Amino acid sequence: MEEPLPVPESPPDVPPPPAMCFAARLLNVFAIPSEVFAVVKASPVSLWNWLVPALLLSAVGMLTVFLVVSQPTLQRQMHERIEQQAKLLQEQVQAGKVKQADADRMVAFTRSLAQPDTLKVLGGTAAAGFGVVRVFWWAFVLWVLGRGFLKARLGYIKTLEVTGLGLMTSVLGSVVMMLLMVNLPKLFTSPSVALSLTDFDSNHKGYLMLGTANVFAFWLVGVFSAGLAQLANVPFMRAAWFVFAAWLIQESCLVLLQGALGYFMF
């Protein structure tokens, strides 16, 4: 008599990640982002995961603008840059490349924007809006990368939560940059290679690229990669290639835009 074949045991269920309070998620994303994102993936949707980081980014950005504009040394540097740009513009007038009336309007417009009160209002508003837009933009980028390139079924809201928590590294980076600009003080200061340059030129695209490639930018790419890897259930390095490529394309476009505007702005 044949013995019955043994029934294969079903694999044990994978236990869910341990619960993590909101404050712990905000702090642990700096040290153990993969574990934080695993908790986020397995937990119900939480508005706070993206709203609080967005508000913090906006608040730090506004505070940075107010503190920097209030610094007499930085005000003098901005004035010197405006006068330098005015001289370069006048040389183009003499060469016949720009009309005198157009040059006068450009210089007058730039000087009006450089007034401290105007800078506080316009710069503070732009910083607040940029903090919120940045969360939604990067959530969209990671969502496209996950669905389009990693072929994963990602929900935009979960991607938004991961992006918000990941941008806590940018909140820390903004605080560090604010402290550097206030204590050095020097325009275009950031925790990057550009910090060692004494003659930083905002019109030079190579210098601008050095300014964007700072420690916190690479840290953010790594954290976003960990988040995308968790959501898409793929290895970290596979997600990292796509995230780094997206970051590089974005920063290159911003450098080109900033270089074009920097000719007439401080």
LINVEN-V537492 format. One record per residue. N is the residue number from 1. RES is the residue in one small letter. SS is DSSP state (a for helix, b for strand, c for the rest). D_CENTER is the distance of its C-alpha to the mean C-alpha in Angstrom with 2 decimals. Layout:
{{N & RES & SS & D_CENTER} {N & RES & SS & D_CENTER}}
This chain:
{{1 & m & c & 71.55} {2 & e & c & 67.97} {3 & e & c & 65.44} {4 & p & c & 62.53} {5 & l & c & 59.26} {6 & p & c & 56.83} {7 & v & c & 54.15} {8 & p & c & 50.71} {9 & e & c & 48.69} {10 & s & c & 45.49} {11 & p & c & 42.37} {12 & p & c & 41.28} {13 & d & c & 38.48} {14 & v & c & 35.12} {15 & p & c & 34.55} {16 & p & c & 31.48} {17 & p & c & 28.87} {18 & p & c & 29.77} {19 & a & c & 28.58} {20 & m & c & 25.70} {21 & c & c & 25.31} {22 & f & a & 22.13} {23 & a & a & 21.84} {24 & a & a & 22.34} {25 & r & a & 19.58} {26 & l & a & 17.07} {27 & l & a & 18.45} {28 & n & a & 19.38} {29 & v & c & 16.00} {30 & f & c & 15.52} {31 & a & c & 18.87} {32 & i & c & 20.02} {33 & p & a & 17.25} {34 & s & a & 19.76} {35 & e & a & 22.31} {36 & v & a & 20.07} {37 & f & a & 19.12} {38 & a & a & 22.81} {39 & v & a & 23.75} {40 & v & a & 21.37} {41 & k & a & 22.83} {42 & a & a & 26.34} {43 & s & c & 26.01} {44 & p & c & 26.49} {45 & v & c & 23.65} {46 & s & c & 22.19} {47 & l & c & 20.50} {48 & w & a & 19.30} {49 & n & a & 17.05} {50 & w & a & 14.41} {51 & l & a & 15.81} {52 & v & a & 15.78} {53 & p & a & 12.11} {54 & a & a & 11.36} {55 & l & a & 14.03} {56 & l & a & 12.92} {57 & l & a & 9.46} {58 & s & a & 11.73} {59 & a & a & 14.39} {60 & v & a & 12.66} {61 & g & a & 11.26} {62 & m & a & 14.86} {63 & l & a & 16.47} {64 & t & a & 14.74} {65 & v & a & 16.03} {66 & f & a & 19.42} {67 & l & a & 19.90} {68 & v & a & 18.97} {69 & v & a & 21.15} {70 & s & c & 23.93} {71 & q & c & 24.22} {72 & p & a & 27.31} {73 & t & a & 26.31} {74 & l & a & 23.04} {75 & q & a & 25.04} {76 & r & a & 27.51} {77 & q & a & 25.01} {78 & m & a & 23.67} {79 & h & a & 27.33} {80 & e & a & 28.19} {81 & r & a & 25.48} {82 & i & a & 26.74} {83 & e & a & 30.27} {84 & q & a & 29.39} {85 & q & a & 27.88} {86 & a & a & 30.99} {87 & k & a & 33.23} {88 & l & a & 31.56} {89 & l & a & 31.90} {90 & q & a & 35.52} {91 & e & a & 36.18} {92 & q & a & 35.10} {93 & v & a & 37.49} {94 & q & a & 40.27} {95 & a & c & 39.57} {96 & g & c & 39.93} {97 & k & c & 36.45} {98 & v & c & 35.45} {99 & k & c & 37.81} {100 & q & a & 38.45} {101 & a & a & 37.89} {102 & d & a & 34.46} {103 & a & a & 33.50} {104 & d & a & 34.76} {105 & r & a & 32.77} {106 & m & a & 29.50} {107 & v & a & 30.19} {108 & a & a & 31.31} {109 & f & a & 28.25} {110 & t & a & 25.91} {111 & r & a & 28.08} {112 & s & a & 28.05} {113 & l & a & 24.26} {114 & a & c & 24.31} {115 & q & c & 26.46} {116 & p & a & 25.02} {117 & d & a & 25.72} {118 & t & a & 24.23} {119 & l & a & 21.02} {120 & k & a & 20.77} {121 & v & a & 21.38} {122 & l & a & 19.34} {123 & g & a & 16.39} {124 & g & a & 16.47} {125 & t & a & 16.78} {126 & a & a & 13.94} {127 & a & a & 11.58} {128 & a & a & 13.09} {129 & g & a & 12.83} {130 & f & a & 9.23} {131 & g & a & 8.51} {132 & v & a & 10.92} {133 & v & a & 10.27} {134 & r & a & 6.74} {135 & v & a & 8.79} {136 & f & a & 11.56} {137 & w & a & 10.03} {138 & w & a & 8.74} {139 & a & a & 12.04} {140 & f & a & 13.86} {141 & v & a & 12.64} {142 & l & a & 13.71} {143 & w & a & 16.77} {144 & v & a & 17.78} {145 & l & a & 17.44} {146 & g & a & 19.50} {147 & r & a & 22.13} {148 & g & a & 22.43} {149 & f & a & 22.22} {150 & l & c & 22.92} {151 & k & c & 25.50} {152 & a & c & 24.62} {153 & r & c & 25.39} {154 & l & c & 22.12} {155 & g & c & 21.95} {156 & y & a & 19.00} {157 & i & a & 19.33} {158 & k & a & 19.21} {159 & t & a & 16.12} {160 & l & a & 14.58} {161 & e & a & 15.79} {162 & v & a & 14.39} {163 & t & a & 10.85} {164 & g & a & 11.25} {165 & l & a & 12.73} {166 & g & a & 10.36} {167 & l & c & 7.46} {168 & m & a & 10.14} {169 & t & a & 9.15} {170 & s & a & 6.08} {171 & v & a & 8.98} {172 & l & a & 11.13} {173 & g & a & 9.15} {174 & s & a & 9.12} {175 & v & a & 12.77} {176 & v & a & 13.62} {177 & m & a & 12.44} {178 & m & a & 14.40} {179 & l & a & 17.34} {180 & l & a & 17.38} {181 & m & a & 17.51} {182 & v & a & 20.16} {183 & n & a & 22.25} {184 & l & a & 22.38} {185 & p & c & 21.96} {186 & k & c & 20.56} {187 & l & c & 18.36} {188 & f & c & 15.23} {189 & t & c & 15.31} {190 & s & c & 12.63} {191 & p & c & 13.42} {192 & s & b & 14.00} {193 & v & a & 17.19} {194 & a & a & 17.07} {195 & l & a & 18.07} {196 & s & a & 21.48} {197 & l & c & 22.08} {198 & t & c & 24.46} {199 & d & c & 24.49} {200 & f & c & 20.86} {201 & d & c & 21.24} {202 & s & c & 18.49} {203 & n & c & 20.76} {204 & h & c & 20.78} {205 & k & a & 18.38} {206 & g & a & 18.91} {207 & y & a & 17.88} {208 & l & a & 14.66} {209 & m & a & 13.84} {210 & l & a & 14.82} {211 & g & a & 12.49} {212 & t & a & 9.34} {213 & a & c & 11.00} {214 & n & b & 10.76} {215 & v & a & 11.85} {216 & f & a & 8.89} {217 & a & a & 7.01} {218 & f & a & 10.38} {219 & w & a & 10.80} {220 & l & a & 7.96} {221 & v & a & 9.74} {222 & g & a & 12.91} {223 & v & a & 12.31} {224 & f & a & 11.36} {225 & s & a & 14.42} {226 & a & a & 16.53} {227 & g & a & 15.78} {228 & l & a & 16.62} {229 & a & a & 19.61} {230 & q & a & 20.92} {231 & l & a & 20.71} {232 & a & a & 22.22} {233 & n & c & 24.59} {234 & v & c & 24.05} {235 & p & c & 23.84} {236 & f & a & 20.60} {237 & m & a & 20.94} {238 & r & a & 21.59} {239 & a & a & 18.35} {240 & a & a & 16.45} {241 & w & a & 17.84} {242 & f & a & 16.57} {243 & v & a & 12.99} {244 & f & a & 12.93} {245 & a & a & 14.67} {246 & a & a & 12.33} {247 & w & a & 9.30} {248 & l & a & 11.90} {249 & i & a & 13.17} {250 & q & a & 10.07} {251 & e & a & 9.44} {252 & s & a & 13.23} {253 & c & a & 13.54} {254 & l & a & 11.23} {255 & v & a & 13.30} {256 & l & a & 16.43} {257 & l & a & 15.74} {258 & q & a & 14.91} {259 & g & a & 17.95} {260 & a & a & 20.09} {261 & l & a & 19.33} {262 & g & c & 19.49} {263 & y & c & 23.17} {264 & f & c & 24.10} {265 & m & c & 21.51} {266 & f & c & 21.08}}
